[in-house]
Amino acid sequence: MSISSSDDDTYCTTMSSSSQHSHHDNDDRTIVLRTMRSLESSVYKRPRAQSMPEIFRGEWRRQIVEWMYVLIKYCKLKHEASAAAVYYLDAAVMCDSSSLVKTPRDYQLCAMTALHLALKVYDSPTVRVIKLSCLVKLGNGQFTEEDIIQKEYELVRALGWRINPPTANCFLQRYMELLPFLDGDNECEDGVDIDLSDDDSVQTSANEHDNENDIDIDQLSPIERRRRDRLRKLEEVASEFIEVATARDRFLSVPPSTIAYASMLSAMELTSDDLQQKQNGYYDWSSFLRNMTGVAEMGDIYGDFGADTNGGSVSRSVCRTKMLLDRIAKGLALPPEEEDKDFFGTGTTRNSDFSGKAGDGHANSNENNGDRGNFAECTTASAMLSSSPASPTSSTLNIVV
């Protein structure tokens, strides 16, 4: 099937920034991120967990999503594909033509179809995409190739051919462009903003490094080599946090931009701890937070945490998301889900219930102040990276509800 997409979906393509303007309103990165956030809250808005049929959420949905990630990691494909496939699946469950997903079998078939479609969008169709025949085998003979082809046709029509959602992984790639490093022989003075437009080692993502086989590592300087390794490690850990959020219904109401920022902060704490122990340098936290406030427009997680502004609401939701992810990583109990509405809201805007005037006083509580996280110190959360996943051929989609 030929895949096409609308003009507003072009943000996922790699953009080479030539702008040297100091004002972030003229920064190409700001424009792209602003467009992505607009799309995530409009045409690609996620459904709320409470609005989904009970049979297709909770543990059932979590097992399906985790199966997708196991397959993606085993085949060494892009995590964006799993995130997009989950969006397709959730949207299919909630689409007006509910005949698309009615039974558990429909859900399983739609999950396989969504992953097949996402792989065609996010990976090279000539090199890395899993063949349809192989995907059918993973279904333990429950579905045929014709079943998936027909369901794909129904799925893209239900999606309105909007198949490039701004996933948390897409935001993560953009945020990583805003992360400068400090090295012993290349430190930046305090108060000086970092110009990242010419820093190829910072702008190049870990996935891009994996695909650049023509680059000889021996030709890189020690600093470039360290930065490359750090970026790869950072992306791996942040992607694990994103996976945790993607698989859990509790984070369905959290925008992908917020999940990506919270995941990156948690990953930076974990990897900073490792880097400092080895004395290999560290992240420039202050400049990164400035970039996330100015360029990415994600709010000041220190200054406007409780402010009655959109920036304040975003910073509060980022800190709340990070707190939840950190507690999951440590295996700790989570606070009541009912409290989330005071941080994430339920409407189309994200600045309601965040002014410090919430009905039950959550916004002013010490517990909420603790949701900021201690970004200046490294956490000691349990390791997020798991060992090599088992072969997906050893498990199927035949999951008992």
Secondary structure as the mmCIF struct_conf table of DSSP 4:
data_model
#
loop_
_struct_conf.conf_type_id
_struct_conf.id
_struct_conf.beg_label_comp_id
_struct_conf.beg_label_asym_id
_struct_conf.beg_label_seq_id
_struct_conf.end_label_comp_id
_struct_conf.end_label_asym_id
_struct_conf.end_label_seq_id
HELX_RH_3T_P HELX_RH_3T_P1 ASP A 7 CYS A 12
BEND BEND1 THR A 13 THR A 13
BEND BEND2 SER A 22 HIS A 23
HELX_RH_3T_P HELX_RH_3T_P2 HIS A 24 ASN A 26
HELX_RH_AL_P HELX_RH_AL_P1 ASP A 28 GLU A 40
TURN_TY1_P TURN_TY1_P1 SER A 41 TYR A 44
HELX_LH_PP_P HELX_LH_PP_P1 LYS A 45 ARG A 48
HELX_RH_3T_P HELX_RH_3T_P3 ALA A 49 SER A 51
BEND BEND3 MET A 52 MET A 52
HELX_RH_3T_P HELX_RH_3T_P4 GLU A 54 PHE A 56
BEND BEND4 ARG A 57 ARG A 57
TURN_TY1_P TURN_TY1_P2 GLY A 58 GLY A 58
HELX_RH_AL_P HELX_RH_AL_P2 GLU A 59 TYR A 74
TURN_TY1_P TURN_TY1_P3 CYS A 75 LYS A 76
HELX_RH_AL_P HELX_RH_AL_P3 HIS A 79 MET A 94
BEND BEND5 CYS A 95 ASP A 96
HELX_RH_3T_P HELX_RH_3T_P5 SER A 98 LEU A 100
BEND BEND6 VAL A 101 VAL A 101
BEND BEND7 THR A 103 THR A 103
HELX_RH_AL_P HELX_RH_AL_P4 PRO A 104 TYR A 122
BEND BEND8 ASP A 123 ASP A 123
TURN_TY1_P TURN_TY1_P4 PRO A 125 ARG A 128
BEND BEND9 VAL A 129 VAL A 129
HELX_LH_PP_P HELX_LH_PP_P2 ILE A 130 LYS A 131
HELX_RH_AL_P HELX_RH_AL_P5 LEU A 132 LEU A 138
TURN_TY1_P TURN_TY1_P5 GLY A 139 GLY A 141
BEND BEND10 GLN A 142 PHE A 143
HELX_RH_AL_P HELX_RH_AL_P6 GLU A 145 ALA A 158
TURN_TY1_P TURN_TY1_P6 LEU A 159 TRP A 161
HELX_RH_AL_P HELX_RH_AL_P7 ALA A 168 MET A 176
TURN_TY1_P TURN_TY1_P7 GLU A 177 LEU A 178
STRN STRN1 PHE A 181 LEU A 182
TURN_TY1_P TURN_TY1_P8 GLY A 184 ASP A 185
BEND BEND11 ASN A 186 ASN A 186
HELX_LH_PP_P HELX_LH_PP_P3 GLU A 187 GLU A 189
TURN_TY1_P TURN_TY1_P9 ASP A 190 GLY A 191
HELX_LH_PP_P HELX_LH_PP_P4 VAL A 192 ILE A 194
TURN_TY1_P TURN_TY1_P10 SER A 197 ASP A 198
HELX_RH_AL_P HELX_RH_AL_P8 ASP A 200 GLN A 203
BEND BEND12 THR A 204 THR A 204
HELX_RH_AL_P HELX_RH_AL_P9 ALA A 206 ASN A 211
TURN_TY1_P TURN_TY1_P11 ASN A 213 ASP A 214
HELX_RH_3T_P HELX_RH_3T_P6 ILE A 217 GLN A 219
BEND BEND13 LEU A 220 LEU A 220
HELX_RH_AL_P HELX_RH_AL_P10 PRO A 222 ALA A 247
HELX_RH_3T_P HELX_RH_3T_P7 ASP A 249 PHE A 251
TURN_TY1_P TURN_TY1_P12 LEU A 252 SER A 253
BEND BEND14 VAL A 254 VAL A 254
HELX_RH_AL_P HELX_RH_AL_P11 PRO A 256 LYS A 278
TURN_TY1_P TURN_TY1_P13 GLN A 279 GLN A 279
BEND BEND15 ASN A 280 ASN A 280
STRN STRN2 TYR A 282 TYR A 283
HELX_RH_AL_P HELX_RH_AL_P12 TRP A 285 GLY A 294
TURN_TY1_P TURN_TY1_P14 VAL A 295 VAL A 295
BEND BEND16 ALA A 296 ALA A 296
TURN_TY1_P TURN_TY1_P15 ILE A 301 GLY A 306
BEND BEND17 ASP A 308 THR A 309
HELX_RH_AL_P HELX_RH_AL_P13 ASN A 310 LYS A 330
TURN_TY1_P TURN_TY1_P16 GLY A 331 GLY A 331
HELX_LH_PP_P HELX_LH_PP_P5 LEU A 332 PRO A 336
HELX_RH_3T_P HELX_RH_3T_P8 GLU A 337 ASP A 340
HELX_RH_AL_P HELX_RH_AL_P14 LYS A 341 PHE A 344
BEND BEND18 THR A 346 THR A 348
BEND BEND19 ARG A 350 ARG A 350
TURN_TY1_P TURN_TY1_P17 SER A 352 ASP A 353
BEND BEND20 SER A 355 GLY A 356
TURN_TY1_P TURN_TY1_P18 GLY A 359 ASP A 360
BEND BEND21 GLY A 361 GLY A 361
HELX_RH_3T_P HELX_RH_3T_P9 HIS A 362 ASN A 364
BEND BEND22 SER A 365 SER A 365
HELX_RH_AL_P HELX_RH_AL_P15 ASN A 366 GLY A 370
TURN_TY1_P TURN_TY1_P19 ASP A 371 ARG A 372
TURN_TY1_P TURN_TY1_P20 PHE A 375 ALA A 376
BEND BEND23 GLU A 377 GLU A 377
HELX_LH_PP_P HELX_LH_PP_P6 ALA A 381 ALA A 383
HELX_LH_PP_P HELX_LH_PP_P7 LEU A 385 SER A 386
BEND BEND24 SER A 387 SER A 387
HELX_LH_PP_P HELX_LH_PP_P8 SER A 388 SER A 391
HELX_RH_3T_P HELX_RH_3T_P10 PRO A 392 SER A 394
BEND BEND25 LEU A 397 LEU A 397
#
